[in-house]
Structures are given as C-alpha cells and as structure tokens.
C-alpha cells in the first residue's frame, strides 16, 4: 500500500474512529485501526466488537492495499504533525510495518494483517428512515444524563428509541431512566420510521453518536434491525452498533397523571439556589428539602457534619403546604435540560414521583423520585 493524504482530513477521520478503540485490549487487533486504500480514497475502520465506525477520506493512491496499525498511536502522530502537511502511508516488504512520512518526520509502526480484523457487517436492516441531525441530537442530549450505569439492570444502560401514535400524530420518543429519575423526549416521527422496532441504544454508542452529530451534517440516515443500528452521516461516515438485547420496562406506568399541586418557579434562580444550599450537603446523600407554602419556596439542607443552609424564593404555588426532598444533583441535571425561563413542577405528596417540565404539554418531560429528608 502506498497512499498520500492531507493531514487535516486524516486527523479529522482518525478523531472519529479512534474513540471507539479501548485503551486496554486483550485482543491485539482490536487496538488497531484498519486502513484500506483503493481508487481515490483511504478508508479507516475501528471497532470494539460492539460498535464499528467507518469513514473514507480523499487520498492520492499510488498502490492500493490494506493493513492495520495501533489506533491511538497513529492518531497521536498525525495530531502532532504541522498544519497543512501531506502524510504518506506505505507498507511493503516482509517487515510487517507501516511507514509514515511527513516532511522530515518518519515513523515505522508495527502492523497486523487486515485479514484478522473483525467485521461487524450489519446484515439485513429492514427499517430505514432519515432524521434531521438537530432532532436526533435533541433526543440524545435531553435524555442521556438519565441512562443507568448499574450493570445488573443492563436493559436500562441505554436510550429506548421507539415510535408510537399520539393524539397529535405519530411521534418518535427517546426514554432513559436509572430508577431514580426518568427523561422522556419526543419529536414528530420522521417519514418511514413508523412501525420500527423499539430499540435500546447502548450508552457508549449514544456518546459516540452525540459527538459525531456535533461535527455537522443536516440529516442522518438510520437503518435498524432488532439487533443492530446503523447511522450514516454526511461525508461518508458510518457507525454500526449492536443494540441491548433486553426489554425496556413500561415507563408509562411511572409517569404520574394525577399530580395536582402545581409549582412554577423561575428556572435559573431555582437552579442557582439549589446549587448554593447543596454546597454543604453530604456527598453521599446530597438531599435538599423543598418547603412549599402559598407563593413561597424554602430550600433547606441539614448536614450533621457541616451545618445547615436555607434560601427562599418567590414562586407561583397555590396548593396546600408540602415538604418534599430531592437529590440536589438530580434536580440540577433536570433543570439544565429545560429550555424555558420557568420550570413547572407537578407534585402529589412527599413519597410520590414528581413531574417536571418547561410548561404544560412540553415535548420533554422528566420524572424525579423524592428522597426522605
């Protein structure tokens, strides 16, 4: 193989693919990126056997060929080369190495044969549709924080993506929960997505998709089977991921429908007040108490080790008085996702889940379990 490629294009592509490669691997080939040159392009591919990312960059191909080299090493080399450089990649002879040249720099990397590189080939994917990148990013950004990290409940270790009919028409929903809080966001169902299987996209794939969406492109082509998802981004970038093989719980059952105590509070002022009083809460509990009376909210924290804190806010609240406790970190996570100037809390009693939205009927809703304080 003998190929020359522009540093900026190679670095951008390596940046996309090398992230899926785990730093520690018991299988040496999984530490490598596959480089394959033919025609007028260089294809890069990396995988951890659960996720595979592939991208092609324009290249001047003198001799087509393929090899695999350590992903993080080649990324670091290219990253440290000067802007505007041309990078020459070459394999040949019996040495089993790849030579990288750029200007006066020369590197020789140990290579492994491409025939050993695993292929996460997708197989049949019967459901396909296109979705606006901004819509997909919204679904992920506003639910990702609620993904569970508890490995025993593996079916909660991702975002549940599905379509359903509502009074206002078909929607696509993303749902994530860790048992303490739940995030549910919906967009109008993209054309062709109705009838897709409900799938659980794993946490690591979600994080990679989020980063790839940040790099631009207006639409994303999505293909699905019950076992895998494939996303094709602008510029010839493809991500394939296995899906979580499990059943997502019936989340509708935990969304309260009859919470009749309505609290409307200025979102920014509330978040700052929670942040201030939680400064002295214990790291383990992080409990903050909300004391509600007509027109007033008192936030308080009591920590036997470091003291107490209180702060009052003027709010819109006309129901009976209520004292309820929440994890301060969870409150801040949810208020950070809200988009309006206000936050609407629908409460029932100190032991029941609370519903949080921007406003009545907003496309994003959050459920938070209370804490005993």
N, C-alpha and C positions, 0 to 999 in steps of 0.2 A: 504494500500500500504506500502511495506517495501522494500527499494532498497538501494544499496550501489554503489557509482560511484566515480571514480577518480577525484580529484579537477580540474586538468588541462583540462580534456576532458569536464567536466561540465561547467567550466568557459568559454572555447572557444565557446561552443554551446550557452550558455546564452548571450555571447557577440554578437553573430549573431542575436538571436531572440529578445532580449530586446529592440534593437534600434527602432523597428517599433512601440513600445508602447509609446503613447503620455504621457507626464508627467501629464497633466491635462485631466481628463476624466469625462464626465457627466454620463457615463455608467460604474459602478464599475468593471464589469467583464472584460472590455477592458484594465484595468490597470494590469491585471493578465497574467501570462504565464501558459499554460496548460501542466501539466506533466502527462504522461501516461507510465506505465511500464508493459511490458509483455515479455515473452521469455527471452532474454538475453540483452535487450536494454531499454533505457529510452528515450521516445520521448518528445521533447519540441516544443510547438507551441505558436506563438503570432500573434496578428492581430490588425489592426485599422479599420477594415471593408473594407479598400481599398487594403491593402497589407497583405499577410499572409506569415510568414516564419516558416518552419518546419525543424527540424533536429533530428536525433537519435544518441545517444552515447552508447557505450558498458556499461553494468551495471550488477551487481550481484543482480538478482531479487529474493527476498525471498517470497514476496506476491505481485502478480500483482494488479494494481489498477490505479486510475486516480484522480487528483484534480487540482485546480488552485490556485496560490498564487501570491502576488504582484511581478511583474517582476523586477522592479528596486531595490526592497529591497533584493530579493534573489540574484540578480547579485552582489550587494554590499557586501552581507555577504560572498559569495563564493570568491569574489575578495580579501577579507581581510584575508582569511584563509591561513595558511602557505603552501608553495610549497610541493608537494608530499603527501598532506593529502588525506585521504579517507573521503568521505562525505556520511553520512547516512540520508536518507529521509524517514519519516514514518508518516502515517496517521492512525487514528483508533479511536474508541470510539465515543462519542456523542459531543466531544468538538468542532468539525468543525475547527480544527487546524492541521497544519503540523509541525512536529518536525524535526529540522535539527541538526544533531550531527556530530562533528568532533573533535577528541582528547578530550580535556576537555571543549570544547565550546558546548553550547546547545542553540538553538533558537526555539521559537514557533511562527509560523506565522498564521495569520488569513487566512482561505481558503474559497473559494466559490465552489459550486458543479460544476463538469465538464459538467453536462447536460445543464448548462446555457451558455456555451462557444460557440460563433458563429463559423460556419464552412463556409469557403469561397470556398467550394468544386468546382472544376473547371468546371465540366460538360464536354460536348463534345468539344474537341480541335482538329479540323480536320487537321490542318497543323503542321507538326513536322519536325525538322531537327537538326543536330548537327553543332556547330560552334566552332572554336578554341577560347579558352578563351582570347588569346592575341589579336585576331581580334575584338572580341566583346568589349574588353577593349579599343582598339584603337578608335572604332566608338564612344564610350561614352566619353572618355577623351577629344577628339578633338572637340566635339560639345556641351558638357554640359554647357559651360560658356555662350552660346548664348540663352539658354532657357529663355523665357519671365517670369517675375514674376507678370505681370499685370493680375489680376484675371478676368477683363472684357473680355479679349481675351483668354478665357480658353483653346482654341484649340492650343494655342502657348505655353502652360505650360508643354511641354514635348518634347521628341525627336521623330520625324517622321521616322519610320523604314519601308523600303519597298524594293522590288526588281524590276529591270527593265532591258531591253535589251539595250546594247550599242554597238558601233562599235567593241569593243574589247571583246564582250561576255556579259553574264548576270552578273550583279553586285548587291550587297546589299548596300543600301545607308542609312545613318543617316543624318537627316537635323534638325537644330534648328534655330529659329530666334526670335528676340524680336521687329522686325520692324526697328531697327537702324542698326543691323548687322545680318549676316546670315553665318552659318557654314554648309558646306556640305562635308561629307567624305564617301568614298566608298571602299569596299573590293570585291574580286571575290565572287559571290554568292555561299554560302555553298550548298552542294548537298541536294536537297529536298526542298530548300527554294523558288525556282522559282514558282510563282503563289500564294504566300502567300498574305493575305490581307494587305494593307498598314495600319499600326497601329501607334497610338501616345502613347508612354510610358510616364506616368506622372513623374514629376520632383522628387518626393520623392522616387518612385520606382527606378528611374535612379541612385539616390545617393546610395541606398541600394545595387543595383546590382554592382555598382562600387566598394564598399567596399568588397563585397563578392568575386569579381574577384581578389582582392588584396591578398586574402588568399590562392591562388593556385588552382591547378586543370588545366588540359590541355585542356579539352573540356567542353562545356556546352550544354545540350540538351534543345532545345527550343520548346515549344508547343504553338499554337496560335488558338484563335478564334477571331471573330471581337470584342468581349467584354473583353477578358482576355488573359493574357500571363502567361505561367508557365516556369520557368527556373530551371533545375535540375543540381546541381553542384556535383563535386566529394565529396565522403564522406557522401552521404545521406542527403544533404541539398537541400531544395526546397523552391523557392519563387514563390508565385502566386500574381499577381496584376491585378486589374481592369485597363482597358485602358480608355483613354479620349474619350468620345463619341462626336466626332466633325469631321469636315472636315478640313484637313490641307490645307492652301492656295497653289495655283500653284506657287511654289517657283522658277520654271524655268524662269518665266516672269521677275523676279527682278535680275537675273544674267546677267550682261551686256556682250554682244557678240562683240561689235564693239569699245571697248576702245582701241585707237591706240597709246596713249602716254605711253611708257614703261619706268619704273624706276626700276633699280636693285641696291640694297643697301645691305651692309654687315649687316646682321640681328642683331647681338649682339651690334655692335656700334650704330645702329639706335635706338634699344630699350633703351640703356643707355642714349642716347642723349635726347630722348623723355621724359624719366623719370626725367632727370636733369632739363630741361626747364619747365616741368609741375609742378615743385615744387612750383612755385609762381602763378599758375593758380587758379582761383576761384573754390571752391569745387563744386559749382553748375554747372558751365559751363565746366570746365576742357578742354577748347579748345586750341589746338596747331595749328599754321599755318605752312604749308609746302610751302616754296617758291622755285620753281624749275627753274633753268636755265641750260644751257648745262654743264654737268659734275659736277654740284654743287647743293646741297640741303641746304637751310637755314631754320632752325626750329626756330620759334619765338612764344613767349607768351606775351601778354599785359594784365595786370590786373590793373585797375584804383586804386585799394585799396593797392596793394603791390609792384607795379613796373613792370619791363619787363625783359625778358631773351631771348638770341639768341644763337644759336650754328650752325656751318656749318659742312657739311660732303661732302667728295668727293664721287660722285656716278656715275653710268652709266646711263646717260639720254641725249638723243639727239633731243627730240621733242621741240616744241615751249614752251616758258616760261609759267608757270602756278602757281597761288597761290590758295591753297585749304586748308580748315580747317577740323580737325577731333577731336573727343573726345579722349583725351590722354589715358584715361583708356581703351577704346575700342582698340586703337592701340596696347597697351601693352598686352592686353588679346590675341589678334590675333597673334602677333609676338611670344608670349610664346608657341603657338601651332605649329609653323613652326619648321621643323626638320633640314633643310639645313643650310649652312653658310650664305646664301643670302636670301633676300626677294624680290619677283617680284611684283611690283605694276602696274596694268593696269588702266590708268586714262583717263578720257574724258574731263570734264570741272568742274568748282567749284561747280556745282549744281547736278552732276550726281554720281551714286554709283561707287565705286572703287572696283576692283577685286584684291585680294591679294593671292599669292601662294608661295610655295618654289621655284617653277620653272614652266615652261610651261608644261602642261599636268600632273601635280602632282595629286595624288588621293584625296588630301584635298584642298578645295578652300574656300575662305572667301570673303564676300561682306560687304562693310562698307559704310554707308551713310555719306556724308560730313556734316559739321556744317558751319554756317555762321560766319565768323570772320572779 
